[in-house]
Amino acid sequence: MTMPARNPTLEDVAQRARVSTATVSRFVNNAAVVAPDTAERIREAIAETGYIPNMLAGGLASSKSRMVSVLIPHLSDSMFNDTIEAMVEDLSTAGLNVMLGITGVSAERTEQLIRDALSRRVDAVISSGPLNAETRELVRRSPALFIQIWELPADPIGIAVGFSHAAAGRDIARFAVSRGYRRPHLVTADGARAMERRDAFLAEWREIASGEPSLSTVDIPSRFGHARRAFAEMRRLPQMPDVVICGSDYLAMGLVIEAQSAGLRVPDDLAVMGFGNSAIAGEMRPTITTVDVDGRRIAREAIAAITSHQKGTLPDQRLIDVGFRIIARESA
């Protein structure tokens, strides 16, 4: 059996580039501090030798790993996709390495992924997943910055970058009333944030309108196909709703297709609202009325907080409200 060749070392790169190992190390940690001609020689030497820097070792030496763990419940049919894509792109541009983890709806799975991330000495954990008491205590004891996204808890562990789901629910109710709808049906995923929007919608509706909205609940993650069951439930109601308020754009798209397949016109016979402002929501026919959350700003605020933390300073704010806006389109 042939033994594999040894891994190229920092010394190999330095020898080929005709520089010191310290210069190679500086280039690996921050190429901008090395003269352009020297940087080019080192870059070529790394390519020729196949050297792979040990970023963990370098990070431990400086107490900074330049690694960030990003944890989300799911990617399939997820309203988080645009936010996470923007965040990973911007984190990478900022010179940070991203570890992406999928928590599902399990607090235990979230705890394990956070433990794994902290064991690798990440600079920060960005999470939108569920947290149990053990995880909260674990994160409080860690030197890593903890950032909750997509929500604004009353007492965040580290900092939170998000928006008020209750305020969104109330605004959706007011929007529906302003458009003249009187028989709303809510299709909501069985999750804390979606339920918070639903409950706020119901409370506001009862204040400003008459009649009790009808409800459907779907499993997490909500999927395109859940719309078929929700539409069938609506058809069995004593009176057909005039607007469907969906917990995600994927549910809204499914409801539009189901309504059209049944011969209904959207929005004339049945209006539909989504949530999340996914790219396809503006490309459907009809285009889908939805609630937009600025994923790019969430990413920018998270990166700014991480940068401050790396410099040894605390972020100015623990709660950063990025807000939301209702985008009125053709479907409602």
SULRAJO-V807739 format. One record per pair of residues at least 12 apart in sequence whose C-alpha atoms are under 8 Angstrom apart, sorted by the first residue. I is the first residue (numbers start at 1). GAP is how many residues later the second one is. D is the distance in Angstrom with one decimal. If there is no record, write none. Layout:
# SULRAJO-V807739
i=<I | I>
gap=<GAP | GAP>
d=<D | D>
This chain:
# SULRAJO-V807739
i=<7 | 8 | 8 | 8 | 8 | 9 | 10 | 10 | 10 | 10 | 12 | 13 | 13 | 13 | 13 | 13 | 14 | 14 | 16 | 17 | 17 | 17 | 17 | 17 | 24 | 27 | 27 | 28 | 29 | 64 | 64 | 64 | 64 | 65 | 65 | 65 | 66 | 66 | 66 | 66 | 66 | 67 | 67 | 67 | 67 | 67 | 67 | 67 | 67 | 68 | 68 | 68 | 68 | 68 | 68 | 68 | 68 | 68 | 69 | 69 | 69 | 69 | 69 | 69 | 69 | 69 | 69 | 69 | 70 | 70 | 70 | 70 | 70 | 70 | 70 | 71 | 71 | 71 | 71 | 71 | 71 | 71 | 71 | 71 | 71 | 71 | 72 | 72 | 72 | 72 | 72 | 72 | 72 | 72 | 73 | 73 | 73 | 73 | 73 | 73 | 74 | 74 | 74 | 74 | 75 | 76 | 77 | 77 | 77 | 77 | 77 | 78 | 79 | 79 | 79 | 79 | 79 | 79 | 82 | 82 | 83 | 83 | 83 | 83 | 83 | 84 | 84 | 86 | 86 | 86 | 87 | 87 | 87 | 87 | 87 | 90 | 90 | 90 | 91 | 91 | 99 | 101 | 103 | 104 | 105 | 105 | 105 | 106 | 107 | 107 | 107 | 107 | 108 | 110 | 110 | 110 | 111 | 111 | 111 | 111 | 114 | 118 | 118 | 121 | 122 | 123 | 123 | 123 | 123 | 124 | 124 | 124 | 124 | 124 | 125 | 125 | 125 | 125 | 126 | 126 | 126 | 126 | 126 | 127 | 127 | 127 | 127 | 128 | 128 | 128 | 128 | 136 | 139 | 140 | 140 | 145 | 145 | 145 | 146 | 146 | 147 | 147 | 147 | 147 | 148 | 148 | 148 | 149 | 149 | 149 | 150 | 150 | 151 | 151 | 151 | 151 | 152 | 152 | 152 | 152 | 156 | 156 | 158 | 159 | 159 | 159 | 159 | 160 | 160 | 160 | 161 | 161 | 161 | 161 | 161 | 161 | 161 | 162 | 162 | 162 | 162 | 162 | 163 | 163 | 163 | 163 | 163 | 164 | 164 | 165 | 165 | 165 | 165 | 166 | 166 | 166 | 166 | 166 | 167 | 167 | 168 | 168 | 169 | 169 | 169 | 169 | 169 | 169 | 170 | 170 | 170 | 170 | 170 | 170 | 171 | 172 | 172 | 173 | 173 | 173 | 173 | 174 | 174 | 174 | 176 | 177 | 177 | 179 | 181 | 181 | 182 | 182 | 182 | 182 | 183 | 183 | 183 | 183 | 183 | 183 | 183 | 183 | 184 | 184 | 184 | 184 | 184 | 184 | 184 | 185 | 185 | 185 | 185 | 185 | 185 | 185 | 185 | 185 | 185 | 186 | 186 | 186 | 186 | 186 | 186 | 186 | 186 | 186 | 187 | 187 | 187 | 187 | 187 | 187 | 187 | 187 | 187 | 187 | 188 | 188 | 188 | 188 | 188 | 188 | 189 | 189 | 189 | 189 | 189 | 189 | 189 | 190 | 190 | 190 | 190 | 191 | 194 | 216 | 216 | 222 | 222 | 222 | 223 | 223 | 224 | 224 | 224 | 224 | 225 | 225 | 226 | 226 | 227 | 227 | 227 | 227 | 227 | 228 | 228 | 228 | 230 | 231 | 231 | 231 | 241 | 242 | 242 | 242 | 243 | 243 | 243 | 243 | 243 | 244 | 244 | 244 | 244 | 245 | 245 | 245 | 246 | 246 | 246 | 246 | 247 | 247 | 248 | 248 | 248 | 249 | 249 | 249 | 249 | 249 | 249 | 249 | 249 | 249 | 250 | 251 | 252 | 252 | 252 | 252 | 253 | 253 | 253 | 253 | 255 | 256 | 266 | 266 | 266 | 267 | 267 | 267 | 271 | 271 | 272 | 272 | 272 | 272 | 273 | 273 | 273 | 273 | 273 | 274 | 274 | 274 | 274 | 275 | 275 | 275 | 276 | 276 | 276 | 276 | 277 | 277 | 277 | 277 | 286 | 286 | 287 | 287 | 287 | 288 | 288 | 288 | 288 | 288 | 289 | 289 | 289 | 289 | 289 | 289 | 289 | 290 | 290 | 290 | 290 | 291 | 291 | 291 | 291 | 292 | 292 | 292 | 292 | 293 | 293 | 293 | 293 | 294 | 294 | 294 | 297 | 298 | 301>
gap=<44 | 41 | 42 | 43 | 44 | 42 | 14 | 15 | 41 | 43 | 37 | 29 | 32 | 33 | 36 | 38 | 28 | 31 | 29 | 21 | 24 | 25 | 27 | 28 | 18 | 12 | 15 | 25 | 29 | 57 | 58 | 59 | 246 | 56 | 57 | 58 | 29 | 30 | 31 | 56 | 57 | 29 | 30 | 31 | 32 | 54 | 55 | 56 | 57 | 28 | 29 | 30 | 31 | 54 | 55 | 56 | 57 | 58 | 29 | 30 | 31 | 32 | 45 | 48 | 53 | 55 | 56 | 57 | 28 | 29 | 30 | 31 | 55 | 56 | 57 | 29 | 30 | 31 | 32 | 39 | 42 | 54 | 55 | 56 | 57 | 58 | 28 | 29 | 30 | 31 | 32 | 55 | 56 | 57 | 29 | 30 | 31 | 32 | 55 | 56 | 28 | 29 | 30 | 147 | 27 | 145 | 144 | 145 | 146 | 147 | 173 | 143 | 169 | 170 | 196 | 197 | 198 | 199 | 196 | 213 | 211 | 212 | 213 | 215 | 216 | 211 | 215 | 209 | 210 | 213 | 208 | 209 | 211 | 212 | 213 | 209 | 210 | 213 | 208 | 212 | 18 | 12 | 26 | 25 | 24 | 25 | 115 | 24 | 22 | 23 | 24 | 25 | 24 | 19 | 20 | 21 | 20 | 21 | 23 | 24 | 21 | 24 | 26 | 23 | 22 | 21 | 22 | 183 | 187 | 20 | 21 | 22 | 23 | 182 | 19 | 20 | 21 | 22 | 20 | 21 | 22 | 23 | 176 | 19 | 20 | 21 | 22 | 20 | 21 | 22 | 23 | 21 | 18 | 17 | 18 | 13 | 161 | 164 | 12 | 13 | 12 | 13 | 14 | 155 | 12 | 13 | 14 | 12 | 13 | 149 | 12 | 13 | 12 | 13 | 14 | 42 | 12 | 167 | 168 | 169 | 162 | 163 | 160 | 158 | 159 | 160 | 161 | 158 | 159 | 160 | 137 | 140 | 141 | 158 | 159 | 160 | 161 | 136 | 158 | 159 | 160 | 161 | 157 | 158 | 159 | 160 | 161 | 157 | 159 | 28 | 29 | 31 | 32 | 30 | 31 | 33 | 34 | 35 | 30 | 33 | 29 | 156 | 27 | 28 | 29 | 30 | 31 | 32 | 27 | 30 | 31 | 33 | 34 | 35 | 30 | 29 | 154 | 28 | 29 | 31 | 32 | 30 | 31 | 34 | 67 | 31 | 32 | 153 | 61 | 62 | 27 | 28 | 29 | 60 | 28 | 29 | 30 | 31 | 57 | 58 | 59 | 60 | 29 | 30 | 57 | 58 | 59 | 60 | 61 | 28 | 29 | 30 | 31 | 49 | 56 | 57 | 58 | 59 | 60 | 12 | 27 | 28 | 29 | 30 | 58 | 59 | 60 | 61 | 28 | 29 | 30 | 31 | 43 | 57 | 58 | 59 | 60 | 64 | 27 | 28 | 29 | 30 | 58 | 59 | 28 | 29 | 30 | 31 | 32 | 33 | 58 | 27 | 28 | 29 | 30 | 29 | 53 | 14 | 17 | 26 | 28 | 29 | 27 | 28 | 26 | 27 | 29 | 30 | 26 | 29 | 25 | 28 | 24 | 25 | 27 | 28 | 31 | 26 | 27 | 30 | 25 | 24 | 27 | 28 | 29 | 27 | 28 | 29 | 27 | 28 | 29 | 30 | 89 | 26 | 27 | 28 | 29 | 27 | 28 | 29 | 26 | 27 | 28 | 29 | 27 | 28 | 26 | 27 | 28 | 24 | 25 | 26 | 27 | 28 | 29 | 32 | 39 | 41 | 24 | 23 | 20 | 21 | 22 | 36 | 21 | 28 | 31 | 35 | 17 | 16 | 20 | 65 | 66 | 63 | 64 | 65 | 60 | 61 | 16 | 17 | 59 | 60 | 15 | 16 | 17 | 58 | 59 | 14 | 15 | 16 | 17 | 15 | 16 | 17 | 14 | 15 | 16 | 17 | 13 | 14 | 15 | 16 | 44 | 45 | 42 | 43 | 44 | 40 | 41 | 42 | 43 | 44 | 37 | 38 | 39 | 40 | 41 | 42 | 43 | 36 | 37 | 38 | 39 | 33 | 34 | 35 | 36 | 32 | 33 | 34 | 35 | 29 | 30 | 31 | 32 | 28 | 29 | 30 | 25 | 24 | 19>
d=<7.2 | 6.3 | 6.6 | 5.0 | 7.6 | 6.3 | 7.1 | 7.7 | 7.4 | 7.8 | 7.4 | 6.9 | 5.4 | 5.9 | 6.8 | 7.2 | 7.4 | 7.9 | 5.9 | 7.9 | 5.3 | 5.3 | 7.8 | 5.6 | 6.7 | 6.7 | 7.8 | 7.1 | 7.7 | 7.9 | 7.7 | 6.4 | 7.4 | 6.3 | 5.8 | 6.2 | 7.3 | 5.0 | 6.1 | 6.9 | 6.1 | 5.6 | 4.6 | 5.9 | 7.2 | 7.8 | 4.9 | 5.8 | 7.3 | 6.7 | 6.1 | 5.0 | 6.1 | 5.4 | 5.8 | 5.0 | 5.9 | 7.4 | 5.8 | 4.6 | 6.0 | 7.3 | 8.0 | 6.2 | 6.8 | 6.4 | 4.7 | 6.1 | 6.8 | 6.0 | 4.9 | 6.2 | 6.0 | 4.7 | 5.9 | 5.9 | 4.7 | 5.8 | 6.5 | 7.8 | 8.0 | 7.6 | 6.1 | 4.6 | 6.4 | 6.6 | 7.9 | 6.5 | 5.3 | 5.9 | 7.5 | 6.1 | 5.3 | 5.6 | 5.4 | 4.7 | 4.3 | 6.1 | 6.9 | 5.5 | 5.7 | 6.9 | 5.7 | 7.1 | 7.7 | 7.7 | 7.6 | 7.3 | 6.0 | 7.3 | 6.5 | 7.5 | 6.8 | 7.6 | 7.9 | 5.5 | 7.9 | 6.7 | 7.2 | 6.5 | 7.8 | 4.1 | 6.3 | 7.3 | 7.0 | 7.7 | 7.9 | 6.9 | 5.8 | 6.5 | 7.8 | 7.0 | 7.7 | 4.6 | 7.6 | 7.0 | 7.5 | 7.8 | 8.0 | 6.6 | 8.0 | 6.9 | 6.3 | 7.5 | 7.1 | 6.6 | 7.6 | 6.8 | 7.4 | 5.0 | 5.3 | 5.8 | 7.6 | 6.4 | 6.7 | 6.8 | 7.2 | 7.7 | 7.8 | 5.4 | 7.8 | 7.6 | 7.4 | 7.6 | 6.5 | 5.0 | 6.4 | 7.5 | 7.4 | 4.9 | 4.5 | 5.8 | 7.4 | 6.7 | 7.0 | 6.3 | 4.9 | 6.1 | 6.1 | 4.7 | 5.9 | 6.9 | 7.9 | 7.7 | 6.3 | 5.1 | 6.1 | 5.8 | 5.3 | 6.5 | 7.9 | 6.8 | 7.4 | 6.5 | 7.7 | 6.3 | 7.0 | 6.9 | 4.9 | 6.5 | 5.0 | 5.5 | 7.2 | 7.1 | 4.5 | 6.2 | 7.9 | 4.8 | 5.3 | 7.3 | 4.2 | 6.3 | 5.3 | 6.4 | 7.2 | 7.8 | 6.1 | 6.6 | 7.8 | 7.3 | 7.1 | 7.6 | 6.8 | 7.4 | 4.3 | 5.9 | 7.8 | 6.1 | 5.0 | 6.1 | 6.1 | 7.1 | 7.1 | 6.2 | 4.8 | 6.1 | 7.0 | 6.9 | 6.4 | 5.3 | 5.6 | 7.2 | 7.9 | 5.1 | 5.8 | 5.1 | 7.0 | 7.7 | 7.3 | 6.4 | 7.6 | 6.1 | 5.1 | 5.7 | 5.0 | 7.7 | 5.1 | 7.7 | 7.6 | 7.3 | 6.3 | 7.3 | 7.6 | 4.2 | 6.1 | 7.4 | 5.0 | 4.4 | 7.6 | 5.4 | 4.9 | 7.8 | 5.5 | 7.8 | 7.7 | 6.8 | 7.6 | 5.3 | 7.7 | 6.3 | 5.7 | 7.5 | 7.5 | 7.8 | 8.0 | 7.9 | 7.2 | 7.9 | 6.3 | 6.5 | 7.5 | 7.5 | 7.5 | 6.9 | 7.2 | 7.8 | 6.2 | 7.9 | 7.9 | 4.8 | 5.4 | 6.6 | 5.2 | 6.6 | 5.6 | 6.2 | 4.9 | 5.7 | 6.9 | 5.6 | 4.7 | 5.6 | 7.6 | 7.7 | 6.0 | 8.0 | 6.3 | 4.8 | 6.1 | 7.5 | 7.1 | 6.3 | 4.8 | 6.1 | 5.8 | 4.8 | 6.0 | 7.9 | 6.1 | 4.7 | 5.8 | 7.2 | 6.9 | 7.2 | 6.2 | 4.8 | 6.1 | 7.9 | 7.8 | 6.3 | 4.9 | 6.1 | 6.2 | 4.9 | 5.6 | 4.8 | 5.6 | 5.7 | 7.1 | 5.7 | 6.3 | 6.2 | 6.0 | 5.4 | 5.9 | 6.7 | 6.4 | 6.2 | 7.6 | 7.5 | 7.6 | 7.0 | 6.4 | 6.4 | 5.1 | 5.3 | 7.1 | 5.3 | 7.7 | 6.6 | 6.8 | 7.6 | 5.5 | 7.5 | 5.0 | 5.2 | 7.4 | 7.0 | 7.1 | 6.4 | 8.0 | 6.6 | 6.9 | 7.6 | 7.1 | 6.8 | 5.0 | 6.1 | 5.5 | 4.4 | 5.6 | 7.6 | 7.6 | 7.4 | 6.2 | 4.8 | 6.2 | 6.2 | 4.9 | 6.5 | 7.4 | 5.8 | 4.9 | 6.7 | 6.2 | 5.6 | 5.1 | 4.3 | 6.1 | 7.7 | 4.3 | 5.1 | 6.1 | 6.7 | 6.5 | 6.5 | 7.8 | 7.1 | 7.6 | 7.1 | 6.2 | 6.1 | 5.0 | 7.5 | 7.9 | 7.5 | 7.8 | 7.7 | 7.3 | 6.9 | 7.2 | 5.9 | 7.9 | 7.2 | 5.1 | 5.7 | 5.5 | 4.8 | 7.2 | 7.1 | 5.4 | 5.6 | 6.5 | 5.1 | 5.5 | 6.8 | 6.3 | 6.7 | 6.2 | 4.5 | 6.8 | 4.9 | 4.7 | 7.0 | 6.5 | 5.5 | 5.3 | 6.4 | 5.6 | 5.9 | 4.9 | 7.3 | 5.5 | 5.7 | 5.8 | 5.2 | 6.0 | 7.8 | 5.6 | 6.1 | 5.0 | 7.4 | 7.5 | 5.6 | 4.7 | 4.5 | 6.5 | 5.6 | 5.8 | 5.9 | 5.4 | 6.8 | 7.8 | 6.7 | 5.6 | 4.4 | 5.9 | 5.6 | 5.3 | 6.2 | 6.7 | 7.6 | 6.8 | 4.8 | 6.9 | 6.9 | 7.7 | 7.0 | 6.9 | 6.9 | 7.8>
